């Protein structure tokens, strides 16, 4: 199914870049609402247990009812291509056409909704744990987008404890993750080299902390109690809005107007960096699609232009302000950049989004691409965040990195 151009690209990518880390490919503007999960009600980074299903859905707004295909590849711990062949990690075949799709019904914005689940009649199962990327491409073998996911098998116990930072300079802003790993099934050999970890805050791989070495080894128990290396800025609770009733204002929505599509104007946000921390329940950056009086929101939920606005002082030359969240995979894109209206002291942008409940935040991006998520929103040690720790293990002589355990904790019960 893949043509010579795609193979040439991949060969060049692998050989010439010396097995560089593979990044996710962002979709074109006509592909929206990439909904990727492994059994959770909202879309989030899928981390599934071996044998569990995984679901990918997306909308295409060009109205062409094009054919799309999927491909699944296995990767090492550091997201370099593994040396495994497809038959070793897949039972069945990929490079298959996505056969499940429906057109939108009774919506102003016409779109086709595509859905693929693993396992299916062609790709019967994923046989090995590890890092994976699913790539979606079209009839011309052009890659449309790709998404990372992980498969694990619980062969180790992974304990997490969330604490305030031990660094007095950041004690009011940061949260530190202590980890304990033990196993009754595996005997860790040379764990400082063979055991690797990834700590993920709020399902955002872009800010993950990777490859910390165990500090203490007691028999077959590994402990990680770093002061700074395993700490994250706590950030603030995500901002949110809900427009499941597209014709009326709802949570976070100031007013609605109708043009070619509905225009959803959110309340203007302000900086929270100098305010006291206030707990506000969120879904940690994720989103889910919902529409009032709809039995099938995947095809009956409409799209609206959602107008974000932020009251904020002038930023430095070369900097820009963006809005992002899981709804765009935490990517900085031209479509997420806020335009500055100096007279009003407002930054704003309109993004076409499907009806639902969304978490989002603002970030300042420097001209070198550095992302600052905390100057506008603030960072507090009390903030409720979700943390996941994945444990990788490559036995002596093994050809790939297994994921042998997943630990998860929430900072609600944070301790000093």
DATA-V969338 format. One line per field, one symbol per residue. phi: phi as a letter, one per 20 degrees, with the letter a starting at -180 (. if undefined). burial: # if it has 9 or more other C-alpha atoms within 8 Angstrom, else .. A space follows every 10 residues. Layout:
BEGIN
phi: ???
burial: ???
END
This chain:
BEGIN
phi: .eefffffff ffffefellf fedfeffffe dclfdcbcoe fdfbgfcdfg nefccccbdd eemelfeccc bccecfgeme ffefegffdc eocdldffee bcefcmcfee bdddbccceb fddfaeecfp eccdddcdfe mefeabbebc cccfdcecec cecfgeeffc feddcddecc cbbedddfdl ffdedcccdd dlmdffdfdc mfefecccmd ddcccffcfd dcffmcfffb bccfefebfc gndeaccdcf cfddeeffec fdfdeffcfb gbdlnebbeb bflcecffdd fedceeeebc ebffeffneb dcdbrffcml eecgfefeee dffemcdbbd cfcfgrdcdb bdcedffenf ddedfeenbc fegfcdcccd ddbdfgnfdb efddaccbbd egegde
burial: .....##... ####....#. ......#... ########.. .######### ..######## #......### #######.## ##.#...### ######.#.. #.##..#..# #########. .######### #########. #.######## ########## ######...# ########## ###....... ...####### ####...##. .####.#..# ########.# #.######.# ######..## .#####.... #######... ###....... .#.####### #.....#.## ########## ##......## ########.# .....###.. #...#####. #.######## ######.... ..######## ########## ####.....# ########## #..#..
END
